Amino acid sequence: MSNFSSQNNSSMWDLAIVGGGVVGLGIAKAWKARNPSDKIIVLDKETHVGAHASGRNSGVLHAGFYYAPDSLKARLTKDGNAMLRAFCYEHGVPIRETGKVVVTQSHAEIPALEELYRRGLLNDCELEIVDENQLRELEPLARTAGKAIWSPLTAVSSPVGVTKKLAEVVVDQGCELRLGVSVVTGRAGELTLSTGEVIRAGHIVNAAGLYADKVAHWFDVGLDYKMLPFKGLYLYSDWPDGRLTRQVYPVPNPKNPFLGVHVTITVEGRVKIGPTAIPALKREDYGKPYALLPKELLEISRLYPRFLTSPHHNVAELIASELPKYNKTYLVNQAKPLVPSINKKHFKERGKPGVRAQLLHVPSKQLVMDFLVISGESSTHMMNAVSPAWTSSLAVGEYTVQKIHDGGFPA
């Protein structure tokens, strides 16, 4: 793969990666391990790593039991959990071995819980069905109706800490990480930067997250897909470290690619509620909902008439249930069935919001549920690297590099 290894021009590279989040950095790490002499550059428009989804997620290392057994998510989340856990221990990144319980809010949810357990066994995950008494031993504050799932290999670490350490490792390997520079356009073999510099590369990887669709379209790749962002809000409690010891999740709605509001513990021991999945009208919706960008507002709002008529998702119900979550009381009440001792007086602090870079297949009006990677001419595009991409990042990196060397992904 060393197309340019004999060149001395500093703008000639074997591999150029657009996006310095955990997925882009994971690909750089895997490529360099396989091709030690290759010149690799990672480009990111922000002045620091972890500014977007890589640093704004829950930090939960998922075990991989939510996903369809034939999906990339099932395969790469289980492997990614083990790889990221090992990475944290090797490099001194804090990790807390919390485990996770998935609880039912009524007996009507037990069949869905059992199906989730069956799916987890097919994905070779370590799981156990427990009853109410066993749940009280695992997590006294959690409640369930009859049965729950216990996942001992779910853990939590620091999203920003992992991303920073991964960036350090990639730079130590000999890759160049160039921050604070935007890629403004591209085509096969080259990228043009906001500075006017042209980066030429034997292969280009698009790991641009919220902008992955736009970057892919420069290469005439994935033209049927567009990004439909969803905003995730969190509320933090003033509970002392140790009051809650396990991650507590509901049974998810299988028709939507969201896990629902859950109660989680950070690596520092703080308890938080979230995230939401509120439809957003801009890609970097981290501030006030009214601080919109006219061009993005027009672009994204044009997608909603199609999305609203999707036969694959109950969009009206999704919007009706999500928009009220801007209200703190409403959001707290969503979590009370999972942990009844939750009280809104203890959950007043807003956390750092995040935005899920969710891809929509426009012709079918369907949200893309799995990771989606598409090959272009001398390029690879990580079109749908959504949760649990943070957990899966190192496995995604190795898988992607192997596929590229084997001939690439479907176009």
C-alpha positions in Angstrom: 0.0 0.0 0.0 3.1 2.3 0.0 2.2 4.3 -3.2 4.2 7.4 -2.1 6.8 6.0 0.4 9.7 7.0 -1.9 8.5 10.6 -2.3 10.1 13.4 -0.2 7.3 16.0 -0.8 5.7 16.7 2.6 2.2 16.7 1.0 2.6 13.2 -0.3 1.3 10.4 2.0 0.5 6.8 1.9 -2.7 7.3 4.0 -4.7 10.4 4.8 -7.5 10.3 7.3 -10.2 12.9 7.6 -11.3 13.0 11.2 -9.3 12.7 14.4 -11.9 11.0 16.6 -11.5 7.5 18.0 -12.5 5.8 14.7 -10.0 7.8 12.6 -7.3 7.3 15.2 -8.1 3.6 15.5 -7.7 3.2 11.8 -4.4 5.1 11.9 -3.1 2.9 14.7 -4.1 -0.3 12.9 -2.6 0.8 9.5 0.7 1.8 11.1 1.0 -1.5 12.9 0.5 -3.3 9.6 2.6 -0.9 7.5 5.3 0.6 9.8 7.1 2.5 7.0 4.0 4.1 5.6 3.5 7.9 6.0 0.1 8.6 7.6 -1.5 11.9 8.3 -4.7 12.4 10.4 -6.5 15.7 9.8 -9.1 17.3 12.1 -10.7 20.8 12.0 -10.7 21.1 15.8 -7.7 22.3 17.9 -8.1 19.4 20.3 -9.2 15.8 20.1 -12.5 14.6 21.5 -14.4 17.7 20.6 -17.4 15.8 19.2 -18.8 12.3 19.6 -15.5 10.8 20.7 -15.5 13.0 23.8 -19.2 13.5 24.3 -20.5 10.0 24.8 -21.3 8.1 28.0 -17.9 6.3 28.1 -19.7 3.0 28.6 -17.8 0.0 27.2 -20.7 -2.0 25.7 -20.6 -5.8 25.7 -22.2 -6.3 22.3 -25.5 -8.0 23.1 -27.9 -5.5 21.6 -27.2 -6.0 18.0 -28.4 -8.4 15.3 -26.0 -11.5 15.2 -25.2 -11.0 11.5 -24.3 -7.3 12.0 -20.9 -5.5 12.1 -21.9 -4.0 15.4 -22.3 -7.4 17.0 -18.9 -8.6 15.8 -16.9 -5.5 16.4 -18.5 -4.4 19.7 -17.6 -7.6 21.5 -14.1 -7.6 20.1 -13.8 -3.8 20.7 -14.8 -4.1 24.3 -11.9 -6.5 25.0 -9.5 -4.4 23.0 -10.4 -1.1 24.5 -10.4 -2.6 28.0 -6.9 -3.9 27.4 -5.8 -0.5 25.9 -7.0 1.3 29.0 -5.1 -1.0 31.4 -2.0 -1.0 29.3 -1.8 2.8 29.0 -3.1 3.8 32.4 -6.4 5.2 31.3 -8.9 4.9 34.2 -11.5 2.2 33.9 -14.3 1.2 36.2 -15.7 -2.4 36.0 -19.3 -1.6 36.8 -21.2 -4.3 34.8 -24.7 -3.5 33.6 -28.3 -4.5 34.4 -31.1 -4.3 31.9 -34.4 -4.1 33.6 -38.0 -4.3 32.6 -40.6 -1.7 33.5 -43.5 -4.2 33.3 -44.0 -7.9 32.8 -45.1 -7.1 29.3 -41.4 -6.3 28.5 -40.2 -9.8 29.6 -40.5 -11.4 26.1 -38.4 -8.5 24.7 -35.8 -8.9 27.5 -35.6 -12.7 26.8 -35.1 -11.9 23.1 -32.3 -9.5 24.0 -30.7 -12.3 26.1 -31.1 -14.8 23.2 -29.4 -12.3 20.8 -26.6 -11.8 23.3 -25.9 -15.5 23.5 -25.8 -15.7 19.7 -23.2 -12.9 19.8 -21.2 -15.0 22.3 -21.6 -12.4 25.1 -21.3 -13.3 28.7 -24.8 -12.7 30.1 -27.1 -14.0 32.8 -30.9 -13.8 33.4 -31.5 -12.8 37.0 -34.7 -12.5 39.1 -35.7 -9.6 41.3 -33.9 -10.9 44.4 -30.6 -11.4 42.5 -31.0 -8.0 41.0 -31.2 -6.5 44.5 -27.9 -8.2 45.4 -26.3 -6.8 42.2 -27.7 -3.3 42.4 -30.0 -2.5 45.4 -31.2 0.7 43.8 -32.5 -0.9 40.6 -35.9 -2.3 40.1 -37.3 -4.7 37.6 -40.6 -6.6 36.9 -39.8 -10.2 37.2 -36.5 -10.6 35.3 -33.4 -8.6 34.4 -30.2 -9.2 32.4 -26.8 -9.0 34.1 -23.8 -8.1 31.8 -20.6 -8.4 33.8 -18.3 -7.3 31.0 -19.9 -3.8 30.6 -17.5 -1.2 32.0 -16.9 2.6 31.8 -13.9 4.7 31.1 -13.2 8.4 30.1 -14.2 9.3 26.6 -11.8 12.2 26.4 -9.1 10.3 28.3 -9.2 7.4 25.8 -9.2 9.7 22.8 -6.3 11.7 24.1 -4.2 8.6 24.9 -5.0 7.0 21.5 -3.9 10.3 19.8 -0.6 10.1 21.8 -0.1 6.5 20.8 -0.7 7.2 17.1 1.8 10.1 17.2 4.3 8.0 19.0 3.9 5.4 16.2 5.1 8.0 13.7 1.8 9.3 12.3 1.2 13.0 11.9 -1.8 14.4 13.7 -2.6 17.8 12.3 -5.3 19.7 14.3 -7.1 23.0 13.6 -7.2 22.6 9.8 -10.3 21.9 7.8 -10.6 19.8 4.7 -12.7 21.8 2.3 -12.9 19.4 -0.6 -11.5 16.2 -2.0 -11.4 13.7 -4.8 -9.6 10.4 -5.5 -6.0 10.8 -4.3 -6.1 14.3 -2.9 -7.6 16.6 -0.3 -7.6 20.4 -0.3 -7.2 22.1 3.1 -8.5 25.4 4.3 -5.0 26.7 4.1 -4.8 26.0 0.4 -2.5 23.1 0.8 -3.2 20.0 -1.2 -2.7 16.6 0.5 -2.0 13.8 -1.9 -2.4 10.2 -0.7 -2.4 6.7 -2.0 -5.5 6.1 0.1 -8.0 8.4 1.8 -10.2 7.3 4.7 -13.2 9.4 5.6 -13.9 9.2 9.3 -15.5 12.6 9.5 -18.3 11.7 11.9 -21.1 14.3 11.6 -19.8 15.3 8.2 -19.1 11.8 6.8 -21.9 12.1 4.3 -20.6 15.5 2.9 -17.0 14.1 2.6 -18.2 11.0 0.9 -20.3 13.0 -1.6 -17.1 14.8 -2.7 -16.0 11.4 -4.0 -19.4 10.5 -5.5 -19.9 7.9 -2.8 -23.0 7.2 -0.7 -25.2 9.7 -2.6 -28.4 8.1 -1.3 -27.4 8.8 2.3 -27.6 11.9 4.4 -26.8 12.7 8.0 -29.8 13.2 10.4 -28.4 14.4 13.7 -30.0 13.6 17.1 -29.1 15.5 20.3 -28.1 13.7 23.5 -28.6 15.5 26.8 -27.5 14.4 30.2 -28.3 15.3 33.8 -25.8 14.8 36.6 -26.6 14.0 40.2 -25.0 15.1 43.5 -25.0 11.6 44.8 -21.8 10.4 46.5 -19.5 8.0 44.7 -20.6 4.4 45.5 -24.3 5.0 46.0 -25.0 3.4 42.6 -22.6 0.7 41.5 -24.0 -0.7 38.2 -25.1 0.8 34.9 -28.9 0.5 34.7 -30.6 0.3 31.3 -34.2 -0.2 30.0 -35.2 -2.7 27.4 -34.7 -0.8 24.1 -37.3 -0.3 21.4 -36.0 -2.5 18.5 -37.5 -0.2 15.9 -35.2 2.7 16.7 -31.4 2.7 17.0 -31.4 4.2 20.5 -31.2 2.5 23.8 -33.5 4.8 25.7 -32.8 7.0 28.7 -30.7 5.1 31.2 -28.9 5.6 34.5 -25.1 5.5 34.2 -22.0 5.9 36.3 -19.0 7.8 35.0 -15.4 6.5 35.6 -15.2 9.1 38.4 -18.3 7.6 40.1 -20.8 10.4 39.2 -24.3 9.3 38.4 -26.1 10.7 35.4 -29.3 10.3 33.5 -29.5 10.3 29.7 -29.0 10.5 26.9 -31.9 11.8 25.0 -32.3 11.3 21.2 -33.9 14.6 20.3 -34.0 15.4 16.6 -31.6 18.2 15.9 -31.6 20.8 13.2 -27.8 21.3 13.0 -24.8 18.9 13.2 -23.0 20.6 16.1 -26.1 21.3 18.3 -24.2 21.7 21.5 -25.8 25.0 22.6 -29.2 26.7 22.5 -31.7 25.0 20.2 -32.5 28.3 18.6 -28.8 29.0 17.6 -29.3 27.5 14.1 -27.3 27.8 10.9 -29.6 28.7 8.0 -27.9 26.5 5.4 -27.9 23.4 7.7 -31.4 24.2 8.9 -32.7 24.2 5.3 -30.7 21.0 4.4 -31.8 19.0 7.5 -35.4 20.2 7.6 -35.8 19.0 4.0 -35.2 15.5 5.2 -37.9 15.5 7.9 -40.9 15.2 5.5 -39.5 11.9 4.2 -38.4 10.7 7.6 -41.8 11.4 9.1 -43.5 9.1 6.6 -41.0 6.3 7.2 -42.6 2.8 7.4 -39.6 1.6 9.4 -39.9 3.8 12.4 -42.6 5.4 14.5 -41.3 8.9 14.0 -44.2 10.8 15.4 -44.0 8.8 18.6 -40.2 9.3 18.7 -40.5 13.1 18.4 -43.4 13.3 20.8 -41.4 11.3 23.5 -38.1 13.1 22.9 -38.8 16.8 22.7 -40.2 17.0 26.3 -36.8 15.8 27.5 -35.5 19.3 27.3 -37.4 19.6 30.6 -35.4 18.4 33.5 -38.4 17.1 35.5 -39.6 15.1 32.5 -36.2 13.6 31.9 -35.8 12.6 35.5 -39.2 10.9 35.5 -38.1 8.8 32.5 -35.4 7.3 34.7 -37.4 6.7 37.9 -38.9 3.3 36.9 -35.3 2.0 36.5 -34.0 3.5 39.8 -37.0 4.6 42.0 -35.0 6.5 44.5 -34.0 9.1 41.8 -35.4 12.5 42.8 -35.2 15.6 40.6 -33.7 17.7 43.5 -30.5 15.6 43.1 -30.3 15.9 39.3 -29.9 19.6 38.5 -26.6 19.8 36.6 -26.7 19.7 32.9 -23.9 17.6 31.3 -22.0 18.3 28.1 -24.4 17.5 25.3 -23.5 15.3 22.3 -24.9 14.8 18.8 -25.4 11.3 17.3 -24.2 11.3 13.7 -27.1 9.1 12.5 -27.3 8.2 8.8 -30.5 8.1 6.9 -31.0 6.2 3.7 -33.1 8.7 1.9 -34.8 6.6 -0.8 -36.1 4.0 1.8 -36.6 6.6 4.6 -34.8 4.2 7.0 -32.2 5.1 9.7 -29.1 3.0 9.2 -29.0 0.6 12.1 -25.5 -1.0 11.6 -22.0 0.4 10.9 -21.8 1.3 7.2 -18.5 1.5 5.3 -18.4 2.1 1.6 -15.4 2.0 -0.8 -14.7 4.7 -3.4 -11.8 5.2 -5.8 -8.7 5.0 -3.6 -10.9 5.9 -0.6 -12.9 4.3 2.2 -15.8 6.1 3.8 -17.0 5.4 7.4 -20.5 6.5 6.6 -22.4 5.4 9.8 -19.9 5.2 12.7 -22.5 5.6 15.5 -22.8 4.2 19.0 -21.1 1.9 20.0 -18.4 3.2 17.7 -16.4 4.4 20.7 -16.4 1.0 22.3 -15.7 -0.6 18.9 -13.1 1.9 17.7 -10.0 -0.4 17.9 -11.8 -3.4 16.4 -13.2 -1.1 13.7 -9.7 0.1 12.9 -8.3 -3.4 12.5 -11.3 -4.6 10.5 -11.3 -1.7 8.2 -7.5 -1.9 7.5 -7.8 -5.6 6.8 -10.7 -5.1 4.4 -8.9 -2.3 2.5 -5.8 -4.5 2.1 -8.1 -7.4 0.9 -9.7 -5.2 -1.8 -12.1 -3.0 0.0 -15.8 -2.7 0.9 -18.7 -2.8 -1.5 -19.0 0.4 -3.5 
